Amino acid sequence: MCRVPPHKPTLTDIARAAEVSTATVSHALNGTGRVGDATRRRVRETATRLGYGTPGPPRSRTLGIAVTTFATAWNYAEIAYFSRALTAATSAAHARGYALTTLPADRAADDSWHSLAVDGMLIMDSPRGDPMVHALRARGIPLVFDGIPGDPRPGDHWVDNDHEATTREVLDHLAASGARRIALQSGHGGEHYARAVTAAYERWCAERGAPALIVPFDVADEPGHGFDALLSGRGRADAVYAAYDPGGRQLLAAAARLGLRVPGDLRVVCASEDPGYAATDPPVSTVTLDPERTARAAVGLLADLVEGAAVRAPGPVVVPAALLVRASSLAQPAEG
């Protein structure tokens, strides 16, 4: 087993540990020469493990931002929450004199994190076992998270909402509107948001002796077929909280196909930053997580960490969420 050298590692140290030549190490770290993918990955992982390239004071005046929930190619910038967060983060970074590099989602699965030239990184929805987080931690690059990291450590900083309180507010609102069988559409990934919302929903149901009715979110299910069983037959759900956008539109589509009136037969609330929900038929109640305030707070924390300025104690910065009530979840008058 290779031990970390007591001094700052050199190319020779990396070459010895990776069992390659120093020339191969140089090519692998700089992306030059003819080096196989497996060898390049091994060299970069070895360099990270040994602490090679750990940054000192700010050098590039560049911060990075990425969503690492899924290590696949998906355009998170098309989602209203992320697009609004990216705009606010860019503005906040520029105000502090930094450029902001937005990285594709599928970069979390490659080895580019071992040589990424940033002074600090804002990571959104980081799951457990996040390889990008592991690589950047090993390099000593300052990190701030949007949402509690999947693998939190003492000293971590993150910005988040109170998902327990927000979920309970939505469920209490639906119950007060007359709903008795309230379901949740939630994610099935490893990010904290999905786990926190689902756990809060399950606790709320258990306290009331109500069944927990959970439907997995599928972004590709535009017609909302995933709700068919939930919304059909005796004992069907009469309200759904969709924790992800575009769950609200999926529910409207499913209700129309199944002949259900919203909100007469089905009450709907969706967590979304999309202003278009105010113009649907009927307008859909939404939960806003205030991505602009979240992004500004996160970038401010990150710049302070990079610059070695005095920062608040590790742990969360809590940004309030808000329930915007519209017609889709209002109580209906009793029929005479």
N, C-alpha and C positions, 0 to 999 in steps of 0.2 A: 504494500500500500504506500502511495506517495504522500509524504508529509509536506505541509506548506513551509516553504523556506522562511527563515527568520528575517531575511532582508526583502526588499522589494524585488519581486520575481523578474528575471530577465528572460530573453528569448531562449537562452541556453537552458534555463530551468524548465521552461515549458517543453522544449525539445526533448530533454531527458525524461520528463514525466510522460510525455505522449509517445515516446519512442520513435521520433522522427528527427530529421535534420533541422538546423536552425533556419535554413532557407525555406523549408516547407512551412515552418511556423510563421515566418514573415509573409509568405504568400497567402497562407490561410487566414491570418488576421487582417490582411489588407485587401483580400479579395482579388489577388493577382495570381499569375502563373497557372499552371495546370495541376490542380489539386483535386482529388476526388471528393465527392460530397461527404462520404463517411469520414475521411481523414480530416477535412476542414471542420466538420462538426466536432470531432474528437479533440482537435487542437483548441478550438474556441472554448469548449467545455472545460478543458484542462486549464486554459488561461484564466477562465472565470473562477475555477476552484482555487487557484493559487493566488487570486487577488490581483492579477495583472490588469493594468489600466484603471485602477481606482483613482477617481478624479480628486483634484485638490480644489482650489478656488474656481469660480466660474470661468470657463474658457470659451465656450461657444456662444454664450448668451442665447441659447436655444433650450426651450422646454419641449417635452413630448407629451402627447395624449393618445390614449388607445382604449378600446373596449375589448376585453379579453375573455368575455363570457363563453364564447364558442370559438374554438380554433379552426374556423372555417371561413370561407369567403362570403361575407354578407355585408351589405352597405348600411352600416348603422347610421350614417349621416342622413338617410331617408326617414328615420324615425324622429318624430317631432321632439321628443325629449332630448335626444342626442344632438340634433341639429341646433336647437336653441342653446344647449350647453356648450357646444363647440364655438358658436358665435360669441357667447359671453366670455368663454375662456380665452379666446383669441384677443378680444378687447382688453381683458385684464392683464394678459401677458405683455401686450404692447405697451400698456400704461406703466409697466415695471421695466420696460426696456428689453424685453425678450421676444424673440421669434417663437412661434408655436408650430411644431410639426405634428400633423395628424396622421397616424399610422393605420394602415388597413387591418381589419380584424384578423385576417389569416396570417399576419406576421407573428402572432403568438405561437404558431406551431413550428416556425423555422428557428434558425440559430442566429438570426441577425441581432438579437438582444445582447449578444456577447460583445459586440463592437459598436453598438448604437451610440452616436455622438450627440448626447444631450447632457445638460447639466442637472436636470431633474425630470421626473416623470409623474404625470397624473394618470392614474389607472382607474377605469370605470368598470364596475361589476366584475371584479376579479374573483374567479372561482377558487376552490380548493385545488392545491397542486399546480398553481399557475406557473408554467415554466419561465415566462417572461419576468415575473416577480422574483423568482429564484435567481435568475441570472443577474438582474439589476441589483438585488440585495448583495450578491457576492462581489459585485464591482464597487459597492459603496455609494451608489447613486441615490440621492434623496428621492423618496417616494411619498406621494399623498394619494389617497384613495377616495373615489366617489362611491360611498357604501363601504361598510366594514370589509376588510380583505378576507378572502377565504381562509387564509392561514395567518391570522393576526399575531404580531409579536409585540412585546413590551417596547414602547417608544414609537409605535406606529401612530400616524395621524390620518384621520378620515373625516369626511363630511357626509352627513346622512340625514334622513328624516326619521321621525318616530313612527315606524311602521306599525307597531302595536297600537298606539293611540289612534292613528289614522284608520286602520282597518276596523277597529271597534266603532269609530265614529260612523263609518259607512254602514256597518251592519246594524247599529242602533237606529240609524236613519231609515233603513229599509224596513226594520221591524216596526218602527213607529208609523210607517206608511201603510201598514197592514199585512206585510209579507210574513209568511209562516214557515216556508221551506226555502231558505236562502242558500244558494250555491256560490261557489268560487271558481272562477277560471284562473288558474295560476300556472307559473312556469315550472318546468321540471329540470332546470339546469342546476349547477352547483353554486350559483351566485347567492349572496346573502339576501337580496330582496325577495326572491321567490321563497326561500326558506322562512324568512321572518313573517311575511304576509300569510303564508299557509299555516304556520304555527299559531299566529294570533287568531286566525279564523277557527282553527280546531279547538283552541281554548274557549273561545266565545261560544261555540256550539256545545261543548262539553258542559259548560256552566249552566246551560239552559236545557240540557237533555235533548238537544236537537241533533239530527243526523248531519254528519259532515259530507257534503256533496261537492266533490272536487272534479273539475274537468281540466285536462291538460291543455295548455295553450299551443296552438298550431298556427303560425303566421301565414301559412299557405292556404288555410281553410277559409277562403273568402265567403263561401255560402253558409258557413257555420254548421256544417253537418255534424261536427263534434258535439253539438248540443241536442241533437235529435232525440236521443234516448232520455236525456235529462228533462226535456220539455214535453214529452209525450206520455199519454196514459194517466192512470190514477196515481196520485202521489207525486205528480210532476213538480218541479221547482216553480215558485211564483216570483222569484227575484234572483238576479245574478250580479255579483261584483266581479267584473273583468279587470284583473290586475295588470293587464298588458293591452296596449294599443296594437292592433285594431279590433280588440275583442268587442267593443261596443257595436261596431258596424256588423261584425259577425252575428251578434245577437239580434240585431234588427232584421238581418237577412233571414235568420232561422225563424224568428217570430212570424215574419210575413209568409214564409213558405208553409208554416204549420198552422196558419190562421189564428195566431194569438195577437191580442191587442196589447200595445205598450202605451201606458202602464196598466191598463185595465186587467189584463191576464198575467202580465210579466213586467216587473219593475227592473230597470237596468241602471247600473252605475259603472263607469269605466275610468280607470286611471290613464289619463292621456293629457298631453299638452297641445293637442290638435284643436285649433279654434273652430274647425269645421263641424264639430259636434254641436255647436250652438245653432246650426242651420239644418240638422237632420230632421226627419219626421218620425216621431217627435224629437225635439232637442234632447240630447242625452246628458244626464248629470255626469260630471267628471271630477276626478281628484287631480289636482296639480301638485307636483312635487317641487315646484319652483326651481327648475334647472339653472336659470340664470344666477340666482343667488348662491346656489350650490357651487357652480363653476367659479364664480368670482371668489368665494371663500377658499376654495381648494387651491386656486392659482396663487392667491395671496399667501397662503400657508407654505406652498411649495417654494415660492420666490424667497421667503424668509429663511427657509431651511437651506436653500442653496447658498444664500449670502451669509449664513451664520448669524443672522439677526436673532434677537430674543423672540421666541415663539411661545404660544400657549402650551400648557401641559399636554402630553400625549393623550390620545383618545379621540372621541367624536366631537365635532362641531355640529349641532343639531339645527337643521333648517325646517321651519314649520311647513307642513303641507296644508292644503285647504280643499274642502268639499264644495263644489259649485253645483248647487241643486237646480235642476231643470225639470221639464215636464216628465221625463222618462221614469222618474222615481217618486212622483208625488202620490199621496193618498187619493183614492177615488171616493166620491160621495156614494153613500149606500143607495142602491136602486129602490125606488119607491114602489 
